[in-house]
Amino acid sequence: MADAPIGGAAPAPRFPVPTLPVPPVGVVGLGQLGGSLADALAAGGRPVSGWDVDPAARDAAAARGVRITQEMAGVVVLAVPLPAMASALEGLTVDPDATITDLGSVKRPVLETLAATLGNRVVGGHPMCGTERSGHAAVDPTLFTGARWALCLEPDTDLSRWLRVAEVALAVGAEVVPVTAAEHDDAVAAISHVPHLLAAALAAAAAEAGPLALALAAGSFAGGTRVVGSDPAFVTAMVEGNAVPTAAALARVQQQLARPWPELVAAGHAVVTRTAGRRTVRVPLDRAALLSLGRAGGAVTRRLAAFVEGWVPEPA
Ligand SMILES: NC(=O)c1ccc[n+]([C@@H]2O[C@H](COP(=O)([O-])OP(=O)(O)OC[C@H]3O[C@@H](n4cnc5c(N)ncnc54)[C@H](O)[C@@H]3O)[C@@H](O)[C@H]2O)c1
């Protein structure tokens, strides 16, 4: 199916755009991602509540202005490890009209699990930021500034709920990338999950080379292996939760490694040096048009009443 055209379809508003209602936000899991989100929202004056099974994470969030409660309403954000997603709402009181979203690094399995009990109240999400640190000590309210935040638009996604979640992402400085769960999982296999495996392989191979090699390691080794410091349980849940796309992406890397080295080096360099500008676009509030924006490599930066504003890369 051809992608819908991006931009130009939505007319400029001729009257002042009304202020959009701002629902409260509840964050379940106040570690690196959830704590950072709650902190950023609270710092922006937004009513935000939160819950974590770890009392230390609750205390840290409370000290930053988050209301600690097991009652959630508005937009409820699941920011727990992937294996805990299915049970994260157990024991909590959630408003029946609340929109549930998650920050999980894999989307298809999480959405299948959540949708089984929550139906189309669920909108899957994945902010493309974070560090190799974890837990509430790693909270940083600027974590989302300028980051892409993938937000799933499935055939049965309620667009008004999608927009509510998009507004939360935009409120903390992220840019929203409309995407399907399947396309997301294929894409992040290539740009996140395989890099985690390659980093592990590089580190393990360098260790086999011996202490001299590790003593001489500098920038290229540090850059290629930064993520090996991540919690192994987090990385394992991520790559095993997205096993089929990750195996396919890894096979593509293996094919690249089989190319003659000069050809491979030139091909990689060409990707990095490909600079693209940005063109501002307006996109109607329509699933096909929004997905076209994401597929073009663009993102939403602002929500207005009748359309969203964003950008697409200019051809190099
Ligand atoms: N770390 C990253 O780089 C990164 C990036 C993008 C998305 N994510 C995703 O975000 C989610 C959270 O990752 P993180 O890095 O913030 O992890 P984290 O370990 O820093 O924090 C997770 C928090 O969830 C809490 N928790 C665990 N089970 C819970 C439950 N049942 N109810 C309430 N709280 C519970 C833990 O106590 C902890 O405070 C994961 O699903 C991960 O896939 C992580």
The ligand as an ORCA input file, in Angstrom:
! r2SCAN-3c Opt
* xyz 0 1
  N      17.338      1.925     30.188
  C      17.167      2.306     28.959
  O      18.093      2.720     28.274
  C      15.771      2.264     28.382
  C      15.493      3.053     27.257
  C      14.198      3.064     26.740
  C      13.216      2.262     27.332
  N      13.528      1.488     28.394
  C      12.459      0.674     28.980
  O      11.952      1.391     30.083
  C      11.526      0.469     31.090
  C      12.194      0.848     32.399
  O      13.590      0.800     32.215
  P      14.576      1.540     33.231
  O      15.889      1.633     32.545
  O      13.939      2.772     33.747
  O      14.648      0.449     34.394
  P      15.094      0.683     35.923
  O      15.594     -0.628     36.388
  O      15.985      1.870     36.030
  O      13.720      1.045     36.657
  C      12.643      0.145     36.753
  C      11.867      0.481     38.015
  O      10.677     -0.303     38.029
  C      10.460     -0.740     39.373
  N       9.563     -1.891     39.338
  C       9.841     -3.167     39.003
  N       8.715     -3.920     39.035
  C       7.707     -3.081     39.387
  C       6.307     -3.241     39.574
  N       5.703     -4.423     39.377
  N       5.561     -2.175     39.952
  C       6.167     -0.967     40.162
  N       7.494     -0.747     39.989
  C       8.242     -1.796     39.606
  C      11.838     -1.002     39.929
  O      11.843     -1.012     41.339
  C      12.629      0.154     39.308
  O      12.632      1.287     40.170
  C      11.882     -0.938     30.604
  O      10.730     -1.565     30.108
  C      12.871     -0.692     29.483
  O      12.751     -1.673     28.449
  C      14.784      1.494     28.957
*
